[in-house]
Amino acid sequence: MFRFRFRVRYGECDAQSVVFNARYADYVDIAVNEYIRTLFGDYQRLLDQDLDIQVVSLNLNYRAPARFDDVLEARIQAGRIGNTSFTLHLEFYRLGDEMLVADADITYVLIQPSIMAKTPVPESIRELLERGAPGVLISHAGEDQATD
């Protein structure tokens, strides 16, 4: 399973001193961008094929609070891969106690930007999504990965 770590910043917390709920959509976006980069090399490779992805659904569930300076780990795997869309499932864990703080399902539709229309998921992309990125850990948190 692909894993992405990041540290909660002070400005992401609300008056109750926990991560503001709307920030989780940002966290999903940042984690998925790292996942896409890992799978495809970089986002431009999609665009160079006249392909792009657009969000059509985002479902978030909050499980436990995360606070300033917590290190969160997003774990990502593919869900349903349809004809023109695919879903990614994310779980956000607090590093240290392995508390599940949130989970999300985000569904993208694949489009051709040149005509702004949906297009079938090519077999090459389907295969990359199905394979995922098991064992890959990317961290922006600055923690010591050697102890994990």
DSSP file with accessible surface (Angstrom, degrees, kcal/mol):
  #  RESIDUE AA STRUCTURE BP1 BP2  ACC     N-H-->O    O-->H-N    N-H-->O    O-->H-N    TCO  KAPPA ALPHA  PHI   PSI    X-CA   Y-CA   Z-CA
    1    1 A M              0   0   80      0, 0.0   134,-0.7     0, 0.0     2,-0.2   0.000 360.0 360.0 360.0 138.1    0.0    0.0    0.0
    2    2 A F  E     -A   76   0A   0     74,-1.3    74,-2.2   132,-0.2     2,-0.4  -0.504 360.0-164.8 -71.8 138.2    1.2    3.5   -0.8
    3    3 A R  E     -Ab  75 137A  74    133,-2.5   135,-2.3    72,-0.2     2,-0.4  -0.991  11.2-174.0-131.0 138.5    1.9    5.7    2.2
    4    4 A F  E     -Ab  74 138A   1     70,-2.4    70,-3.4    -2,-0.4     2,-0.4  -0.996   9.6-160.1-132.6 125.1    2.4    9.5    2.4
    5    5 A R  E     +Ab  73 139A   5    133,-2.6   135,-3.0    -2,-0.4     2,-0.3  -0.851  16.5 161.2-109.3 145.0    3.3   11.3    5.6
    6    6 A F  E     -A   72   0A  20     66,-2.2    66,-2.9    -2,-0.4     2,-0.4  -0.973  33.6-116.3-153.9 159.6    2.9   15.0    6.5
    7    7 A R  E     -A   71   0A  85    133,-0.4     2,-0.3    -2,-0.3    64,-0.2  -0.839  29.4-116.6-104.4 135.8    2.9   17.1    9.6
    8    8 A V        -     0   0    1     62,-2.9    61,-2.3    -2,-0.4     2,-0.2  -0.552  32.9-142.7 -68.6 128.4   -0.2   19.1   10.7
    9    9 A R    >   -     0   0  154     -2,-0.3     3,-1.9    59,-0.2     4,-0.2  -0.642  18.0-115.6 -94.9 153.7    0.6   22.8   10.6
   10   10 A Y  G >  S+     0   0  177      1,-0.3     3,-1.8    -2,-0.2    58,-0.1   0.880 113.4  57.0 -53.9 -44.7   -0.7   25.3   13.2
   11   11 A G  G 3  S+     0   0   57      1,-0.3    -1,-0.3     8,-0.0    -3,-0.0   0.563  96.1  65.9 -69.1  -6.8   -2.8   27.2   10.6
   12   12 A E  G <  S+     0   0    8     -3,-1.9     8,-2.7     2,-0.1    -1,-0.3   0.486  87.4  88.5 -90.9  -2.8   -4.7   24.0    9.8
   13   13 A C  B <   -G   19   0B  29     -3,-1.8     6,-0.3     6,-0.3     2,-0.1  -0.647  66.6-141.7-100.3 153.3   -6.3   23.8   13.2
   14   14 A D    >   -     0   0   42      4,-2.9     3,-2.2    -2,-0.2    -1,-0.1  -0.255  42.5 -76.1-100.7-170.3   -9.5   25.4   14.4
   15   15 A A  T 3  S+     0   0   97      1,-0.3    -2,-0.0     2,-0.1    -1,-0.0   0.707 129.6  59.1 -64.0 -19.9  -10.6   27.1   17.6
   16   16 A Q  T 3  S-     0   0  133      2,-0.2    -1,-0.3     3,-0.0     3,-0.1   0.316 116.6-114.7 -88.7   5.3  -11.0   23.7   19.2
   17   17 A S  S <  S+     0   0   80     -3,-2.2    51,-0.4     1,-0.3     2,-0.3   0.756  81.4 108.8  67.3  26.9   -7.3   23.0   18.5
   18   18 A V  S    S-     0   0   30     49,-0.2    -4,-2.9    47,-0.0    -1,-0.3  -0.867  85.0 -74.3-124.0 164.3   -7.9   20.2   16.1
   19   19 A V  B     -G   13   0B   8     47,-2.8    -6,-0.3    -2,-0.3    47,-0.1  -0.367  55.6-113.3 -58.9 126.8   -7.6   20.0   12.3
   20   20 A F    >   -     0   0   89     -8,-2.7     3,-1.9     1,-0.1     4,-0.5  -0.428  24.4-122.4 -63.0 134.6  -10.4   22.0   10.8
   21   21 A N  T >  S+     0   0   86      1,-0.3     3,-1.5     2,-0.2     4,-0.4   0.838 108.0  58.6 -53.5 -39.0  -12.7   19.5    8.9
   22   22 A A  T >> S+     0   0   48      1,-0.3     3,-1.0     2,-0.2     4,-0.8   0.757  91.7  71.3 -66.9 -20.5  -12.3   21.3    5.5
   23   23 A R  H <> S+     0   0   84     -3,-1.9     4,-2.4     1,-0.2    -1,-0.3   0.776  82.5  71.2 -66.1 -24.3   -8.5   20.7    5.6
   24   24 A Y  H <> S+     0   0    8     -3,-1.5     4,-2.5    -4,-0.5    -1,-0.2   0.844  91.8  56.9 -64.8 -29.3   -9.0   17.0    5.0
   25   25 A A  H <> S+     0   0   37     -3,-1.0     4,-2.3    -4,-0.4    -1,-0.2   0.914 108.2  48.2 -64.9 -38.5  -10.1   17.7    1.4
   26   26 A D  H  X S+     0   0   74     -4,-0.8     4,-2.8     2,-0.2    -2,-0.2   0.917 110.1  51.8 -62.9 -43.8   -6.7   19.4    1.1
   27   27 A Y  H  X S+     0   0    3     -4,-2.4     4,-2.5     1,-0.2     5,-0.2   0.899 109.0  50.2 -61.0 -41.6   -5.0   16.4    2.6
   28   28 A V  H  X S+     0   0    1     -4,-2.5     4,-2.9     2,-0.2     5,-0.3   0.951 111.9  48.4 -59.9 -47.8   -6.7   14.1    0.2
   29   29 A D  H  X S+     0   0   81     -4,-2.3     4,-2.3     1,-0.2    -2,-0.2   0.926 113.1  46.3 -60.9 -45.8   -5.6   16.3   -2.7
   30   30 A I  H  X S+     0   0   67     -4,-2.8     4,-1.8     2,-0.2    -1,-0.2   0.934 115.0  46.7 -64.0 -45.2   -2.0   16.5   -1.6
   31   31 A A  H  X S+     0   0    0     -4,-2.5     4,-2.2    -5,-0.2    -2,-0.2   0.920 112.4  49.4 -65.0 -43.0   -1.8   12.7   -0.9
   32   32 A V  H  X S+     0   0    1     -4,-2.9     4,-3.3    -5,-0.2     5,-0.3   0.901 107.0  56.0 -65.2 -37.9   -3.4   11.8   -4.2
   33   33 A N  H  X S+     0   0   58     -4,-2.3     4,-2.4    -5,-0.3    -1,-0.2   0.917 109.0  46.9 -60.1 -40.6   -1.0   14.1   -6.1
   34   34 A E  H  X S+     0   0   24     -4,-1.8     4,-2.1     2,-0.2    -1,-0.2   0.892 113.0  49.9 -66.6 -37.7    1.9   12.2   -4.5
   35   35 A Y  H  X S+     0   0    1     -4,-2.2     4,-2.6     2,-0.2    -2,-0.2   0.944 111.3  47.5 -65.0 -47.2    0.3    8.9   -5.4
   36   36 A I  H  X S+     0   0    3     -4,-3.3     4,-3.1     1,-0.2     5,-0.3   0.914 111.3  51.7 -61.0 -42.9   -0.3   10.0   -9.0
   37   37 A R  H  X S+     0   0  116     -4,-2.4     4,-1.8    -5,-0.3    -1,-0.2   0.910 110.7  48.8 -60.7 -41.3    3.3   11.2   -9.3
   38   38 A T  H  < S+     0   0   48     -4,-2.1    -2,-0.2     2,-0.2    -1,-0.2   0.922 117.0  41.2 -65.0 -43.6    4.5    7.8   -8.0
   39   39 A L  H  < S+     0   0   18     -4,-2.6    -2,-0.2     1,-0.2    -1,-0.2   0.915 129.2  25.2 -70.9 -44.5    2.3    5.9  -10.5
   40   40 A F  H  < S-     0   0   17     -4,-3.1     2,-0.7    -5,-0.2    -3,-0.2   0.461  99.9-116.2-105.4  -3.7    2.8    8.0  -13.6
   41   41 A G  S  < S-     0   0   36     -4,-1.8     2,-0.3    -5,-0.3    -4,-0.1  -0.335  87.5 -11.7  94.5 -53.2    6.1    9.7  -13.1
   42   42 A D  S >> S-     0   0   68     -2,-0.7     3,-1.0    -6,-0.2     4,-0.5  -0.949  71.4-103.3-168.8 165.2    4.5   13.1  -13.0
   43   43 A Y  H >> S+     0   0   73     -2,-0.3     4,-1.6     1,-0.3     3,-1.2   0.830 112.1  69.0 -64.4 -31.0    1.1   14.7  -13.8
   44   44 A Q  H 3> S+     0   0   97      1,-0.3     4,-3.0     2,-0.2    -1,-0.3   0.823  87.7  66.6 -60.5 -29.3    2.4   16.1  -17.1
   45   45 A R  H <> S+     0   0  143     -3,-1.0     4,-0.5     1,-0.2    -1,-0.3   0.860 102.4  47.3 -61.4 -35.3    2.6   12.6  -18.5
   46   46 A L  H X<>S+     0   0    2     -3,-1.2     5,-1.8    -4,-0.5     3,-1.4   0.950 112.6  48.2 -66.0 -49.8   -1.2   12.3  -18.3
   47   47 A L  H ><5S+     0   0   60     -4,-1.6     3,-2.0     1,-0.3    -2,-0.2   0.865 104.2  60.4 -61.0 -36.1   -1.6   15.7  -19.9
   48   48 A D  H 3<5S+     0   0  117     -4,-3.0    -1,-0.3     1,-0.3    -2,-0.2   0.713 103.5  52.2 -64.8 -18.5    0.9   14.8  -22.7
   49   49 A Q  T <<5S-     0   0  101     -3,-1.4    -1,-0.3    -4,-0.5    -2,-0.2   0.228 123.0-107.2 -97.3  12.1   -1.5   12.0  -23.6
   50   50 A D  T < 5S+     0   0   45     -3,-2.0     2,-0.3     1,-0.3    -3,-0.2   0.892  82.6 127.0  58.5  42.8   -4.5   14.4  -23.8
   51   51 A L      < +     0   0   12     -5,-1.8     2,-0.3    61,-0.2    -1,-0.3  -0.960  29.2 163.2-128.2 146.9   -5.8   12.9  -20.6
   52   52 A D  E     -C  111   0A  35     59,-1.8    59,-2.9    -2,-0.3     2,-0.4  -0.961  27.1-128.1-152.7 164.3   -6.7   14.5  -17.3
   53   53 A I  E     -C  110   0A  19     -2,-0.3     2,-0.4    57,-0.2    57,-0.2  -0.948  17.0-168.5-120.5 143.3   -8.7   13.6  -14.2
   54   54 A Q  E     -C  109   0A  82     55,-2.1    55,-2.6    -2,-0.4     2,-0.2  -0.996  26.7-115.7-130.0 137.5  -11.6   15.6  -12.6
   55   55 A V  E     +C  108   0A  78     -2,-0.4    53,-0.2    53,-0.2     3,-0.1  -0.506  35.1 166.7 -71.2 131.7  -13.1   15.0   -9.2
   56   56 A V  E     +     0   0A  91     51,-3.0     2,-0.3     1,-0.4    52,-0.2   0.528  67.8  17.2-117.3 -15.4  -16.7   13.9   -9.3
   57   57 A S  E     -C  107   0A  59     50,-1.4    50,-2.8     2,-0.0    -1,-0.4  -0.961  52.3-178.9-159.3 138.5  -17.2   12.7   -5.7
   58   58 A L  E     -C  106   0A  65     -2,-0.3     2,-0.5    48,-0.2    48,-0.2  -0.964   6.7-175.9-139.4 121.0  -15.4   13.1   -2.4
   59   59 A N  E     -C  105   0A  84     46,-2.6    46,-2.1    -2,-0.4     2,-0.4  -0.979   7.9-173.3-120.3 119.0  -16.7   11.3    0.7
   60   60 A L  E     -C  104   0A  35     -2,-0.5     2,-0.4    44,-0.2    44,-0.2  -0.914   8.8-168.1-115.5 141.1  -14.9   12.0    4.0
   61   61 A N  E     -C  103   0A  53     42,-2.7    42,-2.1    -2,-0.4     2,-0.5  -0.997  13.0-146.8-128.0 127.7  -15.5   10.4    7.4
   62   62 A Y  E     +C  102   0A 114     -2,-0.4    40,-0.3    40,-0.2    39,-0.1  -0.805  24.0 166.2 -97.1 130.0  -13.9   11.9   10.5
   63   63 A R        -     0   0  140     38,-2.9    39,-0.2    -2,-0.5    38,-0.2   0.745  61.6  -5.3-113.5 -37.3  -12.9    9.3   13.1
   64   64 A A  S    S-     0   0   22     37,-1.5    -1,-0.4    35,-0.1     2,-0.1  -0.977  79.3 -87.6-157.7 157.4  -10.7   11.0   15.7
   65   65 A P        -     0   0   60      0, 0.0     2,-0.4     0, 0.0    37,-0.1  -0.404  29.4-160.2 -74.3 147.1   -9.0   14.4   16.2
   66   66 A A        -     0   0    1    -47,-0.1   -47,-2.8    -2,-0.1     2,-0.3  -0.951  16.0-161.3-118.3 146.5   -5.7   15.3   14.8
   67   67 A R    >   -     0   0  117     -2,-0.4     3,-2.4   -49,-0.2   -59,-0.3  -0.792  32.4 -60.4-127.3 167.7   -3.8   18.2   16.3
   68   68 A F  T 3  S+     0   0  109    -51,-0.4   -59,-0.2    -2,-0.3    -1,-0.1  -0.139 120.1  12.9 -47.1 132.6   -1.0   20.7   15.5
   69   69 A D  T 3  S+     0   0   83    -61,-2.3    -1,-0.3     1,-0.3     2,-0.1   0.328  89.5 137.3  77.7  -3.1    2.4   18.9   15.0
   70   70 A D    <   -     0   0   40     -3,-2.4   -62,-2.9   -63,-0.1     2,-0.6  -0.454  53.4-131.2 -63.5 145.7    0.8   15.4   14.7
   71   71 A V  E     -A    7   0A  15     24,-0.3    24,-3.3   -64,-0.2     2,-0.4  -0.911  25.2-162.9 -98.3 122.6    2.3   13.4   11.8
   72   72 A L  E     -AD   6  94A   0    -66,-2.9   -66,-2.2    -2,-0.6     2,-0.5  -0.841   7.3-152.8-105.7 146.5   -0.4   11.9    9.7
   73   73 A E  E     -AD   5  93A   1     20,-3.0    20,-2.6    -2,-0.4     2,-0.5  -0.977   5.4-154.8-120.9 117.3    0.1    9.0    7.3
   74   74 A A  E     -AD   4  92A   0    -70,-3.4   -70,-2.4    -2,-0.5     2,-0.5  -0.796   7.8-161.5 -88.0 130.1   -2.3    8.7    4.3
   75   75 A R  E     -AD   3  91A  44     16,-2.7    16,-1.8    -2,-0.5     2,-0.4  -0.971  12.6-167.7-114.7 126.3   -2.6    5.2    3.0
   76   76 A I  E     +AD   2  90A   1    -74,-2.2   -74,-1.3    -2,-0.5     2,-0.3  -0.937  16.7 158.7-124.5 137.8   -3.9    4.9   -0.5
   77   77 A Q  E     - D   0  89A  92     12,-2.0    12,-3.2    -2,-0.4     2,-0.1  -0.981  42.5 -97.3-148.4 155.9   -5.2    2.1   -2.6
   78   78 A A  E     - D   0  88A  32     51,-0.4    10,-0.3    -2,-0.3     3,-0.1  -0.443  34.9-175.9 -71.4 144.5   -7.5    1.9   -5.7
   79   79 A G  E     -     0   0A  38      8,-3.8     2,-0.1     1,-0.4    -1,-0.1   0.159  58.4  -4.0-103.8-128.6  -11.1    1.1   -5.2
   80   80 A R  E     -     0   0A 162      6,-0.1     7,-2.5    -2,-0.1     2,-0.6  -0.402  58.3-161.7 -69.8 134.0  -13.5    0.6   -8.1
   81   81 A I  E     + D   0  86A  30      5,-0.2     5,-0.2    -2,-0.1     2,-0.0  -0.967  20.3 177.3-117.2 110.4  -12.0    1.1  -11.6
   82   82 A G        -     0   0    7      3,-2.8    39,-0.2    -2,-0.6     5,-0.0  -0.047  45.9 -78.7 -96.9-159.2  -14.9    1.6  -14.1
   83   83 A N  S    S+     0   0  110      1,-0.1    38,-2.9    37,-0.1     3,-0.0   0.939 123.4   1.9 -71.8 -47.5  -15.1    2.4  -17.8
   84   84 A T  S    S+     0   0   27     36,-0.3    26,-3.2    34,-0.0     2,-0.3   0.353 128.9  49.4-122.5   3.2  -14.4    6.2  -17.5
   85   85 A S  E     - E   0 109A  24     24,-0.3    -3,-2.8    36,-0.1     2,-0.3  -0.913  54.2-165.0-140.1 165.3  -13.8    6.7  -13.8
   86   86 A F  E     -DE  81 108A   4     22,-2.1    22,-2.8    -2,-0.3     2,-0.4  -0.988  12.3-140.8-150.1 153.6  -11.9    5.3  -10.8
   87   87 A T  E     - E   0 107A  22     -7,-2.5    -8,-3.8    -2,-0.3     2,-0.4  -0.935   8.1-158.0-117.2 138.3  -12.1    5.6   -7.0
   88   88 A L  E     -DE  78 106A   0     18,-2.7    18,-2.3    -2,-0.4     2,-0.5  -0.941   9.4-147.7-112.6 138.6   -9.2    5.9   -4.6
   89   89 A H  E     -DE  77 105A  38    -12,-3.2   -12,-2.0    -2,-0.4     2,-0.4  -0.920  16.9-172.2-107.1 130.4   -9.6    4.9   -1.0
   90   90 A L  E     -DE  76 104A   0     14,-3.0    14,-2.6    -2,-0.5     2,-0.4  -0.956  10.6-169.7-122.8 142.0   -7.5    6.8    1.6
   91   91 A E  E     -DE  75 103A  51    -16,-1.8   -16,-2.7    -2,-0.4     2,-0.6  -0.998  11.9-151.1-127.3 134.4   -7.1    6.3    5.3
   92   92 A F  E     -DE  74 102A   0     10,-3.2     9,-3.0    -2,-0.4    10,-1.3  -0.935  16.8-175.9-109.5 117.7   -5.3    8.8    7.5
   93   93 A Y  E     -DE  73 100A  39    -20,-2.6   -20,-3.0    -2,-0.6     2,-0.6  -0.883  27.8-122.5-112.5 144.6   -3.5    7.5   10.6
   94   94 A R  E >>> -DE  72  99A  35      5,-2.6     4,-1.5    -2,-0.4     5,-0.6  -0.754  34.8-124.0 -82.6 122.8   -1.8    9.4   13.3
   95   95 A L  T 345S+     0   0   40    -24,-3.3   -24,-0.3    -2,-0.6     2,-0.2  -0.446  91.0  32.5 -68.3 138.5    1.8    8.2   13.5
   96   96 A G  T 345S+     0   0   78     -2,-0.1    -1,-0.2   -26,-0.1   -26,-0.0  -0.405 128.0  33.4 112.3 -53.1    2.8    6.9   16.9
   97   97 A D  T <45S-     0   0   88     -3,-0.5    -2,-0.2    -2,-0.2    -1,-0.0   0.424  95.5-130.4-114.4   0.0   -0.4    5.5   18.1
   98   98 A E  T  <5 +     0   0   91     -4,-1.5     2,-0.4     1,-0.2    -3,-0.2   0.758  45.0 167.1  58.8  27.8   -1.9    4.3   14.8
   99   99 A M  E   < - E   0  94A  85     -5,-0.6    -5,-2.6     1,-0.1     2,-0.6  -0.603  38.2-128.5 -75.1 128.1   -5.2    6.0   15.5
  100  100 A L  E     + E   0  93A  46     -2,-0.4    -7,-0.2    -7,-0.2     3,-0.1  -0.695  33.1 173.5 -74.3 116.5   -7.4    6.2   12.4
  101  101 A V  E     -     0   0A   0     -9,-3.0   -38,-2.9    -2,-0.6   -37,-1.5   0.720  59.4 -12.2-100.0 -25.2   -8.4    9.9   12.2
  102  102 A A  E     -CE  62  92A   0    -10,-1.3   -10,-3.2   -40,-0.3    -1,-0.3  -0.977  51.8-157.8-165.6 158.0  -10.2   10.0    8.9
  103  103 A D  E     -CE  61  91A  13    -42,-2.1   -42,-2.7    -2,-0.3     2,-0.3  -0.964  14.2-174.1-139.9 158.7  -11.0    8.0    5.8
  104  104 A A  E     -CE  60  90A   0    -14,-2.6   -14,-3.0    -2,-0.3     2,-0.4  -0.996  19.8-153.1-151.1 150.3  -12.1    9.1    2.3
  105  105 A D  E     -CE  59  89A  54    -46,-2.1   -46,-2.6    -2,-0.3     2,-0.4  -0.999  18.9-173.3-123.0 126.0  -13.2    7.9   -1.0
  106  106 A I  E     -CE  58  88A   6    -18,-2.3   -18,-2.7    -2,-0.4     2,-0.5  -0.982   6.4-158.8-123.2 129.6  -12.5   10.1   -4.0
  107  107 A T  E     -CE  57  87A  27    -50,-2.8   -51,-3.0    -2,-0.4   -50,-1.4  -0.937   7.6-169.3-112.5 132.3  -13.8    9.4   -7.5
  108  108 A Y  E     -CE  55  86A  11    -22,-2.8   -22,-2.1    -2,-0.5     2,-0.4  -0.897  12.9-145.9-115.7 147.4  -12.3   10.8  -10.6
  109  109 A V  E     -CE  54  85A  13    -55,-2.6   -55,-2.1    -2,-0.4     2,-0.4  -0.906  21.5-129.0-107.8 139.5  -13.5   10.8  -14.2
  110  110 A L  E     -C   53   0A   1    -26,-3.2     9,-2.3    -2,-0.4     2,-0.3  -0.779  34.3-179.7 -87.9 131.5  -10.9   10.6  -16.9
  111  111 A I  E     -CF  52 118A   6    -59,-2.9   -59,-1.8    -2,-0.4     7,-0.2  -0.866  34.9-124.7-127.7 163.3  -11.4   13.2  -19.6
  112  112 A Q  E >>> - F   0 117A  62      5,-2.7     4,-1.4    -2,-0.3     3,-1.2  -0.950  22.5-158.0-101.4 109.1   -9.8   14.4  -22.9
  113  113 A P  T 345S+     0   0   43      0, 0.0    -1,-0.1     0, 0.0   -62,-0.1   0.837  86.1  66.2 -59.6 -31.5   -9.0   18.1  -22.2
  114  114 A S  T 345S+     0   0   81      1,-0.2   -63,-0.0   -64,-0.2   -64,-0.0   0.801 121.9  17.8 -63.8 -26.3   -8.9   18.9  -26.0
  115  115 A I  T <45S-     0   0  107     -3,-1.2    -1,-0.2     2,-0.2     3,-0.1   0.368  99.2-128.2-122.7   0.4  -12.6   18.1  -26.3
  116  116 A M  T  <5 +     0   0  125     -4,-1.4     2,-0.3     1,-0.2    -2,-0.1   0.904  65.8 127.1  49.9  51.1  -13.6   18.3  -22.6
  117  117 A A  E   < -F  112   0A  38     -5,-1.2    -5,-2.7     0, 0.0    -1,-0.2  -0.962  66.1 -97.2-135.7 151.5  -15.3   15.0  -22.7
  118  118 A K  E     -F  111   0A 142     -2,-0.3    -7,-0.3    -7,-0.2   -33,-0.1  -0.301  41.0-170.2 -60.7 151.8  -15.1   11.7  -20.7
  119  119 A T        -     0   0   23     -9,-2.3    -9,-0.3   -35,-0.3    -1,-0.0  -0.983  28.7 -92.1-144.5 150.3  -12.9    9.0  -22.1
  120  120 A P        -     0   0   72      0, 0.0   -36,-0.3     0, 0.0   -37,-0.1  -0.300  45.7-103.4 -61.5 148.1  -12.3    5.4  -21.3
  121  121 A V        -     0   0    9    -38,-2.9   -36,-0.1   -39,-0.2   -37,-0.0  -0.614  42.5-123.5 -70.0 117.0   -9.6    4.5  -18.8
  122  122 A P     >  -     0   0   40      0, 0.0     4,-2.7     0, 0.0     3,-0.5  -0.301  16.9-116.3 -62.3 151.4   -6.7    3.1  -21.0
  123  123 A E  H  > S+     0   0  108      1,-0.2     4,-2.7     2,-0.2     5,-0.2   0.865 114.6  57.7 -57.0 -38.0   -5.5   -0.3  -20.2
  124  124 A S  H  > S+     0   0   66      2,-0.2     4,-1.7     1,-0.2    -1,-0.2   0.899 110.9  42.1 -63.0 -38.9   -2.0    1.0  -19.3
  125  125 A I  H  > S+     0   0    5     -3,-0.5     4,-2.6     2,-0.2     5,-0.2   0.902 111.8  54.9 -74.3 -39.5   -3.5    3.3  -16.7
  126  126 A R  H  X S+     0   0   45     -4,-2.7     4,-2.7     1,-0.2    -2,-0.2   0.933 108.3  49.7 -56.9 -45.0   -5.9    0.7  -15.4
  127  127 A E  H  X S+     0   0  102     -4,-2.7     4,-2.4     1,-0.2     5,-0.2   0.908 110.4  49.5 -63.0 -42.5   -2.9   -1.6  -14.9
  128  128 A L  H  X S+     0   0   37     -4,-1.7     4,-2.7     2,-0.2    -1,-0.2   0.919 112.7  47.3 -63.1 -42.6   -1.0    1.0  -12.9
  129  129 A L  H  < S+     0   0    1     -4,-2.6   -51,-0.4     1,-0.2    -2,-0.2   0.910 112.7  48.9 -65.2 -42.0   -4.0    1.8  -10.7
  130  130 A E  H  < S+     0   0  123     -4,-2.7    -1,-0.2    -5,-0.2    -2,-0.2   0.890 115.2  44.2 -65.3 -39.2   -4.6   -2.0  -10.1
  131  131 A R  H  < S+     0   0  161     -4,-2.4    -2,-0.2    -5,-0.2    -1,-0.2   0.886  90.4 178.3 -72.3 -39.4   -1.0   -2.5   -9.2
  132  132 A G     <  -     0   0   13     -4,-2.7    -1,-0.1    -5,-0.2    -2,-0.1  -0.348  46.6 -69.1  70.6-152.1   -0.8    0.6   -7.0
  133  133 A A    >   -     0   0   10    -57,-0.3     3,-1.8    -4,-0.1  -130,-0.2  -0.480  55.3-171.2-138.7  62.9    2.5    1.4   -5.3
  134  134 A P  T 3  S+     0   0   88      0, 0.0  -132,-0.2     0, 0.0     3,-0.1  -0.315  72.8  12.9 -62.4 137.0    2.9   -1.2   -2.5
  135  135 A G  T 3  S+     0   0   66   -134,-0.7     2,-0.4     1,-0.2  -133,-0.1   0.359  91.0 133.0  82.9  -5.0    5.7   -0.5   -0.2
  136  136 A V    <   -     0   0   48     -3,-1.8  -133,-2.5     2,-0.0     2,-0.4  -0.682  30.7-177.9 -84.8 129.0    6.2    3.1   -1.3
  137  137 A L  E     -b    3   0A  38     -2,-0.4     2,-0.4  -135,-0.2  -133,-0.2  -0.994   5.0-178.2-126.4 122.2    6.6    5.6    1.5
  138  138 A I  E     -b    4   0A  40   -135,-2.3  -133,-2.6    -2,-0.4     2,-0.4  -0.982  10.6-166.2-117.0 130.9    7.0    9.3    0.8
  139  139 A S  E     +b    5   0A  24     -2,-0.4  -133,-0.2  -135,-0.2   -66,-0.1  -0.976  30.3 167.2-125.8 132.2    7.4   11.7    3.7
  140  140 A H        +     0   0  110   -135,-3.0  -133,-0.4    -2,-0.4  -134,-0.2   0.081  68.3  88.5-111.7  14.0    7.1   15.4    4.0
  141  141 A A  S    S-     0   0    8   -135,-0.2  -135,-0.1  -136,-0.2     3,-0.1   0.647  87.4-131.5 -91.5 -18.5    7.0   15.3    7.8
  142  142 A G        +     0   0   75      1,-0.2     2,-0.1  -137,-0.1  -136,-0.0   0.625  57.0 141.2  77.6  13.1   10.7   15.3    8.6
  143  143 A E        -     0   0   34      1,-0.1     2,-1.0     2,-0.0    -1,-0.2  -0.376  66.1 -92.3 -83.0 166.9   10.5   12.4   10.9
  144  144 A D    >   -     0   0  100      1,-0.2     3,-1.0    -3,-0.1     4,-0.1  -0.685  38.0-172.4 -80.9 104.5   13.2    9.7   11.2
  145  145 A Q  G >  S+     0   0   87     -2,-1.0     3,-1.5     1,-0.2    -1,-0.2   0.730  74.7  74.9 -72.1 -20.2   12.0    7.0    8.7
  146  146 A A  G 3  S+     0   0   91      1,-0.3    -1,-0.2    -3,-0.1    -2,-0.1   0.751  93.9  52.5 -65.8 -21.2   14.7    4.6    9.8
  147  147 A T  G <         0   0  106     -3,-1.0    -1,-0.3     0, 0.0    -2,-0.2   0.456 360.0 360.0 -93.2  -0.6   12.8    3.9   13.0
  148  148 A D    <         0   0   96     -3,-1.5    -3,-0.0    -4,-0.1     0, 0.0  -0.533 360.0 360.0 -88.3 360.0    9.5    3.1   11.4
